[in-house]
Amino acid sequence: MPKYSYMPVLTFDPDIETKMPRIKDYNQFEDRMGMTVTSGTTTLRKSDQNLVGISIGGGSPLCPCVFIVQVFDNTPASIDGTLAAGDEIVAIEGKSVKGRSKVEVARMIQSVKDCVKINYNKLHADPKQGKTLDIVLKKIKHKVVEGMSASTADALGLSRAILCNDSLVKKLGELERTAEMYKGMVDHTKEIIKCFLELSNSHRDFGDIFSEIGVREPQPAASKAFSTLGEAHRNVEKSALQCLSKVKPVVQDLNTFLNKAVPDTKLTVKKYLDVKFEYLSYCLKVKEMDDEEYAFNSLGEPLYRVETGNYEYRLILRCRQLAKKKFANLRSDVLVKLELLDQKHVQDVVFQLQRLITAMSSYHTDCHEILKGAQLFPIEVDLAQSTLSYTNTDDNHPDEDGDEDGEEVDEQSHTRVTRPDINDLFAEEAIEAKETEEPREEETEDNANTPLISID
């Protein structure tokens, strides 16, 4: 019997593209961009709304794989922590999702009750690989746009991502106003301290002068009065220094809040803003890549990164998720610090103002009590005969009425002059002094050796 051998004959089918879509040859054209994947399985218990908390993208007919676009916060997928943005979904309840669209995969997940079993390929992506020059430039652009109004940015054609209803912006404005208020309080309190110091120095000088007059005064009553008045001014100076010792800690506490608490919070805010701009840059990058896919689809042209697994897009999704997590943590820290700073501000301002007002009130009360016991006017002092006399400096041309002037000076030097009380300019003593002025002028010759002046 003859032996026969069989040899396969290769034929070309022109309809091979329609019979076997390119999606079947996905593994041959996969471009992972140096990233690796590992397979795994997870089981998620659905929420009351029959959701697992993920959004999916990719799928037939454009992309050969179905992947996770976003994991929502406080959902079963987020609590489980196994799945992340960029991971590929391989099967649902053991059924492969190859060749299915993302809508079909979503229906497969929704059709499962209670718990759903998901097979996945974990994407091991390096965040540094996703932080490209484009992301850095977008981050700088967001920093520049942050200081502009929305209308100005629109007029300049600057695209950017923004956070809607960001309450932290309002709190940052309040922090700036609080810092300005504390700076004003510190400056004003320092001015008060300077004024008190100058006032205390004036009282000290008054005390020294009155005490010196009291020591030199030969009349005992006047000497005691001036010494008492000088001691009173010195006591006022001591009271002012005590007030300063109570006010200085107020300035120190206000400076602590202004120069330590506020800058520390601003440093945390600066770090938060840096992470915020990075997160917004990734969000803007994702939006641009989505628009690029939509533009190519509308033109019916293939996009290389989509046909080879869309790993670049999945890398940006993973970087966005990591940036969002870091952003959320720093945002929480900033909100807590701002809340604590606001509470300290409310309590501290009330406490420091009470200390300031109490110190000033105590100072004024002490001054009132001290000066109340030093009401010693009128004070009678003996003056020398020549104290109120005025000599004519024109010796070459004496006046013809020189004698008369001398007599008038003599008469004035022996008169009794009184000064009315400060609180009552029309006191009875001042009126009596005027009435007794003329008869005393007639007796000047007899009382020339005993001059007496009363000072009120």
C-alpha positions as CSV (number, residue, x, y, z in Angstrom):
1,M,0.0,0.0,0.0
2,P,1.3,3.4,-0.9
3,K,2.0,5.7,1.9
4,Y,0.4,9.1,1.8
5,S,1.4,12.3,3.7
6,Y,-0.8,15.3,4.3
7,M,0.5,18.9,3.9
8,P,-1.6,21.9,4.9
9,V,-2.3,24.3,2.1
10,L,-2.2,28.0,3.1
11,T,-4.9,30.0,1.4
12,F,-5.6,33.7,1.6
13,D,-9.1,34.8,2.6
14,P,-9.7,38.5,1.7
15,D,-12.5,38.6,4.3
16,I,-10.3,37.6,7.1
17,E,-10.6,41.1,8.7
18,T,-14.4,40.9,8.9
19,K,-14.5,37.3,10.1
20,M,-11.8,37.7,12.8
21,P,-11.7,41.2,14.2
22,R,-8.4,42.6,15.3
23,I,-9.5,42.5,18.9
24,K,-8.7,38.7,18.9
25,D,-5.1,39.5,18.2
26,Y,-4.9,42.0,21.0
27,N,-2.1,40.1,22.9
28,Q,0.2,40.4,19.9
29,F,-0.1,44.2,19.6
30,E,-0.3,45.1,23.3
31,D,2.0,48.1,24.2
32,R,2.4,48.1,28.0
33,M,5.0,51.0,27.9
34,G,7.2,49.0,30.3
35,M,4.5,48.4,32.9
36,T,3.6,45.0,34.3
37,V,0.3,43.4,35.3
38,T,-0.6,40.6,37.8
39,S,-3.8,38.7,37.8
40,G,-6.1,38.4,40.8
41,T,-9.7,37.9,42.0
42,T,-11.8,39.9,44.4
43,T,-15.4,39.7,45.7
44,L,-17.3,42.8,46.4
45,R,-20.6,43.1,48.3
46,K,-23.0,45.5,46.6
47,S,-24.5,48.5,48.2
48,D,-28.2,49.0,48.8
49,Q,-28.4,50.7,45.4
50,N,-27.0,47.6,43.7
51,L,-23.7,49.3,43.0
52,V,-20.0,48.4,43.6
53,G,-18.7,51.9,43.2
54,I,-16.6,51.8,40.0
55,S,-16.9,53.4,36.5
56,I,-15.5,51.5,33.5
57,G,-14.1,52.4,30.1
58,G,-12.7,50.9,27.0
59,G,-14.2,47.8,25.5
60,S,-15.3,46.7,22.0
61,P,-15.2,47.8,19.3
62,L,-12.3,50.3,19.8
63,C,-10.3,49.1,22.7
64,P,-9.3,45.4,23.3
65,C,-9.8,45.6,27.0
66,V,-12.2,46.8,29.6
67,F,-10.6,48.8,32.5
68,I,-11.6,50.8,35.6
69,V,-11.7,54.5,35.1
70,Q,-12.5,55.6,38.6
71,V,-13.2,54.2,42.0
72,F,-15.7,56.3,43.9
73,D,-15.2,57.2,47.6
74,N,-17.1,55.5,50.4
75,T,-18.3,52.6,48.1
76,P,-17.7,48.8,48.4
77,A,-14.8,49.0,45.9
78,S,-13.2,51.9,47.8
79,I,-13.6,50.2,51.2
80,D,-12.2,46.9,49.8
81,G,-9.2,48.7,48.3
82,T,-8.2,45.9,45.9
83,L,-9.3,47.6,42.6
84,A,-7.8,50.8,41.4
85,A,-8.1,53.1,38.4
86,G,-6.3,51.6,35.4
87,D,-6.9,47.9,36.4
88,E,-8.2,45.7,33.6
89,I,-11.4,43.6,34.2
90,V,-10.9,40.1,32.8
91,A,-14.1,38.3,33.9
92,I,-17.3,38.7,35.9
93,E,-18.5,35.7,37.8
94,G,-16.1,33.6,35.7
95,K,-17.4,34.8,32.4
96,S,-14.8,36.5,30.2
97,V,-15.5,40.1,29.1
98,K,-13.2,39.8,26.0
99,G,-14.9,41.4,23.0
100,R,-17.6,43.0,25.0
101,S,-18.4,46.7,25.3
102,K,-18.3,48.6,28.5
103,V,-22.1,48.8,28.6
104,E,-22.4,45.0,28.4
105,V,-19.9,44.6,31.2
106,A,-21.8,47.0,33.4
107,R,-25.0,45.0,32.8
108,M,-23.1,41.8,33.8
109,I,-22.2,43.4,37.1
110,Q,-25.7,44.7,37.7
111,S,-27.2,41.3,37.0
112,V,-25.4,39.7,39.9
113,K,-27.1,40.0,43.3
114,D,-25.5,40.7,46.7
115,C,-21.8,39.8,46.0
116,V,-20.0,40.0,42.6
117,K,-16.8,38.1,41.8
118,I,-14.4,40.1,39.6
119,N,-11.3,38.8,37.9
120,Y,-8.8,41.5,37.1
121,N,-5.3,42.3,35.9
122,K,-3.6,44.7,38.4
123,L,-1.6,47.4,36.6
124,H,1.7,48.2,38.4
125,A,2.3,51.7,37.3
126,D,5.1,54.1,38.4
127,P,3.6,57.6,39.2
128,K,6.9,59.2,38.2
129,Q,6.4,57.8,34.7
130,G,3.0,59.6,34.4
131,K,4.4,63.0,35.7
132,T,5.5,64.2,32.3
133,L,6.6,67.7,31.1
134,D,3.0,68.2,30.0
135,I,1.8,67.7,33.6
136,V,4.4,70.1,35.0
137,L,3.4,72.8,32.5
138,K,-0.3,72.3,33.3
139,K,0.6,72.6,37.0
140,I,2.4,75.9,36.4
141,K,-0.6,77.1,34.3
142,H,-3.0,76.4,37.2
143,K,-0.8,78.3,39.6
144,V,-0.9,81.3,37.3
145,V,-4.7,81.0,36.6
146,E,-5.3,80.8,40.4
147,G,-4.5,84.5,40.8
148,M,-6.8,85.5,37.9
149,S,-10.5,86.0,37.6
150,A,-12.5,83.6,35.6
151,S,-13.3,86.2,32.9
152,T,-9.6,87.1,32.5
153,A,-8.6,83.4,32.1
154,D,-11.4,82.8,29.5
155,A,-10.4,85.9,27.6
156,L,-6.8,84.6,27.4
157,G,-8.0,81.2,26.3
158,L,-6.4,79.3,29.3
159,S,-8.1,75.9,29.8
160,R,-8.0,74.7,33.4
161,A,-9.8,72.4,35.8
162,I,-11.5,74.0,38.8
163,L,-13.1,72.7,42.0
164,C,-16.7,73.5,42.3
165,N,-18.0,74.8,45.6
166,D,-14.6,74.9,47.2
167,S,-15.2,76.2,50.7
168,L,-11.5,76.2,51.5
169,V,-11.0,79.3,49.3
170,K,-13.3,81.3,51.6
171,K,-11.5,80.0,54.7
172,L,-8.1,81.0,53.2
173,G,-9.5,84.5,52.7
174,E,-10.6,84.6,56.3
175,L,-7.1,83.5,57.4
176,E,-5.6,86.4,55.6
177,R,-8.0,88.9,57.2
178,T,-7.3,87.3,60.6
179,A,-3.6,87.7,60.1
180,E,-4.1,91.4,59.2
181,M,-6.3,92.0,62.2
182,Y,-3.7,90.5,64.6
183,K,-0.9,92.5,63.0
184,G,-3.0,95.7,63.6
185,M,-3.6,94.6,67.2
186,V,0.1,94.0,67.8
187,D,1.1,97.4,66.3
188,H,-1.6,99.2,68.3
189,T,-0.6,97.5,71.6
190,K,3.0,98.4,71.0
191,E,2.0,102.0,70.5
192,I,0.1,101.9,73.8
193,I,3.2,100.5,75.6
194,K,5.4,103.3,74.2
195,C,2.9,105.9,75.3
196,F,2.7,104.4,78.8
197,L,6.5,104.3,79.0
198,E,6.7,108.0,78.0
199,L,4.0,108.9,80.5
200,S,5.8,107.0,83.3
201,N,9.0,108.8,82.5
202,S,7.2,112.1,82.7
203,H,5.7,111.2,86.1
204,R,9.2,110.2,87.3
205,D,10.6,113.5,86.2
206,F,7.7,115.4,87.9
207,G,8.4,113.3,91.1
208,D,12.1,114.1,91.0
209,I,11.5,117.8,90.6
210,F,8.8,118.1,93.3
211,S,10.9,116.0,95.7
212,E,13.9,118.3,95.1
213,I,11.8,121.3,95.7
214,G,10.5,119.7,98.9
215,V,14.0,119.0,100.1
216,R,15.2,122.6,99.5
217,E,12.1,124.3,100.8
218,P,12.8,125.8,104.3
219,Q,9.1,126.1,105.3
220,P,8.1,122.7,106.9
221,A,4.5,122.7,105.5
222,A,5.5,123.5,102.0
223,S,8.4,121.1,102.2
224,K,6.1,118.3,103.3
225,A,3.5,119.2,100.6
226,F,6.1,119.1,97.7
227,S,7.6,115.9,99.0
228,T,4.2,114.3,99.2
229,L,3.4,115.4,95.7
230,G,6.7,114.1,94.4
231,E,6.1,110.8,96.1
232,A,2.6,110.6,94.5
233,H,4.1,111.1,91.0
234,R,6.7,108.4,91.7
235,N,3.9,106.0,92.8
236,V,2.1,106.8,89.5
237,E,5.2,105.8,87.7
238,K,5.4,102.5,89.6
239,S,1.7,101.9,88.7
240,A,2.5,102.6,85.0
241,L,5.4,100.1,85.1
242,Q,3.1,97.5,86.7
243,C,0.6,98.1,83.9
244,L,3.4,97.6,81.3
245,S,4.4,94.3,82.9
246,K,0.8,93.1,82.4
247,V,0.5,94.4,78.9
248,K,3.8,93.0,77.5
249,P,2.7,89.3,77.7
250,V,-0.4,90.3,75.6
251,V,2.0,91.4,72.8
252,Q,4.0,88.2,73.2
253,D,0.9,86.0,72.9
254,L,-0.4,87.9,69.9
255,N,3.0,87.6,68.2
256,T,3.0,83.9,68.9
257,F,-0.3,83.5,67.1
258,L,0.8,85.9,64.3
259,N,4.4,84.6,63.7
260,K,4.0,80.9,64.5
261,A,0.4,79.6,64.3
262,V,-0.5,81.5,61.1
263,P,2.7,80.8,59.2
264,D,2.5,77.1,60.1
265,T,-1.0,77.0,58.7
266,K,0.1,78.9,55.6
267,L,2.8,76.4,55.0
268,T,0.3,73.5,55.2
269,V,-1.9,75.5,52.8
270,K,1.0,75.9,50.4
271,K,1.6,72.2,50.4
272,Y,-2.1,71.6,49.9
273,L,-2.2,74.0,46.9
274,D,0.8,72.3,45.3
275,V,-1.0,68.9,45.5
276,K,-4.3,70.5,44.4
277,F,-2.7,72.0,41.2
278,E,-1.1,68.6,40.4
279,Y,-4.5,66.8,40.9
280,L,-6.2,69.4,38.6
281,S,-3.4,68.9,36.0
282,Y,-4.1,65.2,35.9
283,C,-7.9,65.9,35.6
284,L,-7.2,68.3,32.7
285,K,-4.9,65.7,31.0
286,V,-7.7,63.0,31.3
287,K,-10.2,65.4,29.7
288,E,-7.8,66.2,26.9
289,M,-7.2,62.5,26.2
290,D,-11.0,61.9,26.2
291,D,-11.5,64.7,23.7
292,E,-8.7,63.2,21.6
293,E,-10.5,59.8,21.5
294,Y,-13.8,61.4,20.7
295,A,-12.2,63.4,17.8
296,F,-10.6,60.3,16.3
297,N,-13.9,58.3,16.7
298,S,-15.9,61.0,15.0
299,L,-13.4,60.9,12.0
300,G,-13.4,57.1,11.9
301,E,-9.7,56.9,12.4
302,P,-7.9,54.5,14.7
303,L,-5.9,55.7,17.7
304,Y,-2.7,53.8,18.4
305,R,-2.8,54.0,22.2
306,V,-6.4,52.8,22.2
307,E,-5.9,49.9,19.9
308,T,-2.9,48.7,22.0
309,G,-4.6,48.6,25.4
310,N,-4.7,52.3,26.2
311,Y,-2.0,51.9,28.7
312,E,-1.0,55.6,28.6
313,Y,-4.5,56.6,29.4
314,R,-4.7,54.0,32.2
315,L,-1.4,55.3,33.6
316,I,-2.8,58.9,33.8
317,L,-6.0,57.5,35.5
318,R,-3.8,55.8,38.1
319,C,-1.8,59.0,38.7
320,R,-5.0,61.0,39.0
321,Q,-6.3,58.6,41.6
322,L,-3.1,58.8,43.7
323,A,-3.1,62.6,43.4
324,K,-6.7,62.7,44.4
325,K,-6.0,60.6,47.5
326,K,-3.1,62.8,48.5
327,F,-5.1,65.9,47.8
328,A,-8.0,64.7,50.0
329,N,-5.7,63.9,52.9
330,L,-4.0,67.3,52.8
331,R,-7.3,69.0,52.4
332,S,-8.6,67.3,55.5
333,D,-5.5,68.4,57.4
334,V,-5.9,72.0,56.2
335,L,-9.6,72.1,57.2
336,V,-8.8,70.8,60.7
337,K,-5.9,73.3,61.2
338,L,-8.0,76.2,60.0
339,E,-10.9,75.1,62.3
340,L,-8.5,74.9,65.3
341,L,-6.9,78.2,64.3
342,D,-10.3,79.8,64.1
343,Q,-11.3,78.5,67.5
344,K,-8.0,79.7,69.0
345,H,-8.5,83.1,67.4
346,V,-12.0,83.5,68.9
347,Q,-10.9,82.5,72.4
348,D,-7.5,84.2,72.3
349,V,-8.8,87.6,71.1
350,V,-11.4,87.8,73.9
351,F,-8.8,86.7,76.5
352,Q,-6.1,89.1,75.4
353,L,-8.4,92.1,75.1
354,Q,-9.7,91.3,78.6
355,R,-6.1,91.3,79.9
356,L,-5.4,94.6,78.2
357,I,-8.5,96.3,79.4
358,T,-8.1,95.0,83.0
359,A,-4.5,96.3,83.1
360,M,-5.4,99.7,81.9
361,S,-8.4,99.9,84.2
362,S,-6.3,98.9,87.2
363,Y,-3.7,101.6,86.2
364,H,-6.3,104.4,86.0
365,T,-7.9,103.3,89.3
366,D,-4.5,103.3,91.1
367,C,-3.7,106.8,89.6
368,H,-7.0,108.1,90.8
369,E,-6.4,106.8,94.4
370,I,-2.8,108.1,94.5
371,L,-3.6,111.6,93.3
372,K,-6.7,111.7,95.4
373,G,-4.5,111.7,98.5
374,A,-2.2,114.4,97.1
375,Q,-4.7,117.3,97.0
376,L,-2.4,119.7,98.9
377,F,-3.2,123.1,97.3
378,P,-3.0,125.9,98.3
379,I,0.7,125.7,99.3
380,E,2.3,128.7,101.1
381,V,6.0,129.2,100.5
382,D,8.5,132.0,101.6
383,L,10.2,133.7,98.8
384,A,13.3,136.0,98.9
385,Q,12.8,139.7,98.6
386,S,14.4,139.8,95.1
387,T,12.4,136.8,93.7
388,L,9.8,139.0,91.9
389,S,12.0,142.1,91.4
390,Y,13.1,143.1,88.0
391,T,16.3,145.3,87.6
392,N,16.7,147.7,84.8
393,T,19.4,146.6,82.4
394,D,19.7,150.0,80.8
395,D,22.3,151.6,83.2
396,N,23.4,154.3,80.8
397,H,20.0,155.9,80.4
398,P,18.0,155.6,83.6
399,D,14.4,156.6,83.6
400,E,13.3,159.7,85.3
401,D,10.6,157.7,87.0
402,G,13.1,155.2,88.2
403,D,12.3,155.8,91.8
404,E,8.6,155.4,91.2
405,D,9.3,152.1,89.4
406,G,11.4,150.9,92.3
407,E,8.7,151.7,94.6
408,E,6.2,149.9,92.5
409,V,8.5,146.8,92.4
410,D,8.9,147.1,96.1
411,E,5.2,147.3,96.6
412,Q,4.7,144.3,94.3
413,S,7.3,142.3,96.1
414,H,5.5,142.6,99.4
415,T,2.1,141.8,98.0
416,R,0.3,138.5,98.8
417,V,-0.5,136.7,95.5
418,T,-2.9,133.7,95.5
419,R,-3.6,131.3,92.7
420,P,-7.1,129.8,92.4
421,D,-7.8,126.1,92.8
422,I,-7.5,124.2,89.5
423,N,-10.9,122.7,89.9
424,D,-12.5,126.1,90.7
425,L,-11.1,129.1,88.9
426,F,-13.5,131.4,90.7
427,A,-12.8,130.2,94.3
428,E,-13.4,132.5,97.2
429,E,-9.7,132.7,98.1
430,A,-8.9,134.3,94.7
431,I,-11.6,137.0,95.2
432,E,-10.4,137.7,98.8
433,A,-6.8,138.1,97.5
434,K,-8.0,140.8,95.0
435,E,-9.9,142.7,97.7
436,T,-6.9,142.7,100.1
437,E,-4.4,143.7,97.4
438,E,-4.8,147.6,97.9
439,P,-4.5,147.9,101.7
440,R,-1.4,145.7,101.6
441,E,0.2,148.1,99.2
442,E,-0.1,150.9,101.8
443,E,1.6,148.7,104.4
444,T,4.6,147.8,102.3
445,E,7.0,150.0,104.1
446,D,6.2,148.4,107.5
447,N,6.3,144.8,106.2
448,A,9.3,145.0,103.9
449,N,11.2,142.3,105.6
450,T,8.5,139.5,105.6
451,P,7.4,138.6,102.0
452,L,4.8,135.8,101.8
453,I,3.3,134.2,98.7
454,S,0.5,131.7,98.7
455,I,0.3,129.3,95.7
456,D,-2.9,127.4,95.1
